[in-house]
Amino acid sequence: MVERIKNFFREVKVETKKVNYPSREELVGSTKVVIITVLLVAIFLGFIDISISRIVNLLVR
C-alpha cells in the first residue's frame, strides 16, 4: 500500500513537469477578458431584471 502511494506521488511529479503554465502577460490578459465579460453579463442581466420587473408591475396594476 505504501509503495502504491509513493508511486502515485512520483507520477504526479512527472505530470506536473509536463504542465505548460501561462506567462504573466497571458494571465493578465485572460483576467481582463474574464472581468470585462462578467461585468457585461451582469449589466445585461440587471437590465433584463429591471425590464421584467417593470412589465410585471404594469400587468399587476
ChimeraX commands (.cxc) that place a marker at each C-alpha (Angstrom):
marker #1 position 0.00,0.00,0.00 radius 0.5
marker #1 position 2.80,2.44,0.91 radius 0.5
marker #1 position 4.59,1.60,-2.34 radius 0.5
marker #1 position 1.45,2.45,-4.35 radius 0.5
marker #1 position 1.21,5.82,-2.61 radius 0.5
marker #1 position 4.88,6.56,-3.34 radius 0.5
marker #1 position 4.37,5.57,-6.96 radius 0.5
marker #1 position 1.33,7.85,-7.20 radius 0.5
marker #1 position 3.31,10.86,-5.98 radius 0.5
marker #1 position 6.18,10.05,-8.36 radius 0.5
marker #1 position 3.73,10.03,-11.25 radius 0.5
marker #1 position 2.21,13.30,-10.05 radius 0.5
marker #1 position 5.67,14.88,-10.02 radius 0.5
marker #1 position 6.35,13.68,-13.57 radius 0.5
marker #1 position 2.99,15.00,-14.82 radius 0.5
marker #1 position 3.42,18.43,-13.20 radius 0.5
marker #1 position 6.66,18.85,-15.14 radius 0.5
marker #1 position 4.63,18.50,-18.36 radius 0.5
marker #1 position 2.28,21.36,-17.47 radius 0.5
marker #1 position 2.59,24.46,-19.65 radius 0.5
marker #1 position 1.99,27.44,-17.35 radius 0.5
marker #1 position 0.91,30.76,-18.91 radius 0.5
marker #1 position 3.21,33.75,-18.90 radius 0.5
marker #1 position 2.40,36.79,-16.78 radius 0.5
marker #1 position 1.17,38.70,-19.84 radius 0.5
marker #1 position -1.17,35.87,-20.85 radius 0.5
marker #1 position -2.50,35.61,-17.32 radius 0.5
marker #1 position -3.16,39.36,-17.05 radius 0.5
marker #1 position -4.83,39.39,-20.48 radius 0.5
marker #1 position -7.07,36.44,-19.63 radius 0.5
marker #1 position -8.01,38.02,-16.31 radius 0.5
marker #1 position -9.02,41.26,-18.05 radius 0.5
marker #1 position -11.18,39.34,-20.51 radius 0.5
marker #1 position -12.92,37.47,-17.68 radius 0.5
marker #1 position -13.57,40.64,-15.66 radius 0.5
marker #1 position -14.95,42.53,-18.68 radius 0.5
marker #1 position -17.15,39.57,-19.66 radius 0.5
marker #1 position -18.53,39.25,-16.12 radius 0.5
marker #1 position -19.31,42.97,-15.99 radius 0.5
marker #1 position -21.08,42.90,-19.36 radius 0.5
marker #1 position -23.17,39.87,-18.39 radius 0.5
marker #1 position -24.03,41.49,-15.03 radius 0.5
marker #1 position -25.16,44.69,-16.75 radius 0.5
marker #1 position -27.20,42.73,-19.30 radius 0.5
marker #1 position -28.88,40.60,-16.63 radius 0.5
marker #1 position -29.55,43.68,-14.50 radius 0.5
marker #1 position -31.21,45.39,-17.46 radius 0.5
marker #1 position -33.33,42.31,-18.17 radius 0.5
marker #1 position -34.29,42.04,-14.48 radius 0.5
marker #1 position -35.36,45.68,-14.26 radius 0.5
marker #1 position -37.29,45.41,-17.54 radius 0.5
marker #1 position -39.17,42.29,-16.48 radius 0.5
marker #1 position -39.91,43.81,-13.06 radius 0.5
marker #1 position -41.45,46.90,-14.68 radius 0.5
marker #1 position -43.51,44.79,-17.07 radius 0.5
marker #1 position -44.83,42.65,-14.21 radius 0.5
marker #1 position -45.66,45.77,-12.17 radius 0.5
marker #1 position -47.63,47.19,-15.11 radius 0.5
marker #1 position -49.54,43.94,-15.51 radius 0.5
marker #1 position -50.33,43.66,-11.81 radius 0.5
marker #1 position -51.76,47.19,-11.55 radius 0.5
marker link #1:1,2 radius 0.2
marker link #1:2,3 radius 0.2
marker link #1:3,4 radius 0.2
marker link #1:4,5 radius 0.2
marker link #1:5,6 radius 0.2
marker link #1:6,7 radius 0.2
marker link #1:7,8 radius 0.2
marker link #1:8,9 radius 0.2
marker link #1:9,10 radius 0.2
marker link #1:10,11 radius 0.2
marker link #1:11,12 radius 0.2
marker link #1:12,13 radius 0.2
marker link #1:13,14 radius 0.2
marker link #1:14,15 radius 0.2
marker link #1:15,16 radius 0.2
marker link #1:16,17 radius 0.2
marker link #1:17,18 radius 0.2
marker link #1:18,19 radius 0.2
marker link #1:19,20 radius 0.2
marker link #1:20,21 radius 0.2
marker link #1:21,22 radius 0.2
marker link #1:22,23 radius 0.2
marker link #1:23,24 radius 0.2
marker link #1:24,25 radius 0.2
marker link #1:25,26 radius 0.2
marker link #1:26,27 radius 0.2
marker link #1:27,28 radius 0.2
marker link #1:28,29 radius 0.2
marker link #1:29,30 radius 0.2
marker link #1:30,31 radius 0.2
marker link #1:31,32 radius 0.2
marker link #1:32,33 radius 0.2
marker link #1:33,34 radius 0.2
marker link #1:34,35 radius 0.2
marker link #1:35,36 radius 0.2
marker link #1:36,37 radius 0.2
marker link #1:37,38 radius 0.2
marker link #1:38,39 radius 0.2
marker link #1:39,40 radius 0.2
marker link #1:40,41 radius 0.2
marker link #1:41,42 radius 0.2
marker link #1:42,43 radius 0.2
marker link #1:43,44 radius 0.2
marker link #1:44,45 radius 0.2
marker link #1:45,46 radius 0.2
marker link #1:46,47 radius 0.2
marker link #1:47,48 radius 0.2
marker link #1:48,49 radius 0.2
marker link #1:49,50 radius 0.2
marker link #1:50,51 radius 0.2
marker link #1:51,52 radius 0.2
marker link #1:52,53 radius 0.2
marker link #1:53,54 radius 0.2
marker link #1:54,55 radius 0.2
marker link #1:55,56 radius 0.2
marker link #1:56,57 radius 0.2
marker link #1:57,58 radius 0.2
marker link #1:58,59 radius 0.2
marker link #1:59,60 radius 0.2
marker link #1:60,61 radius 0.2
view
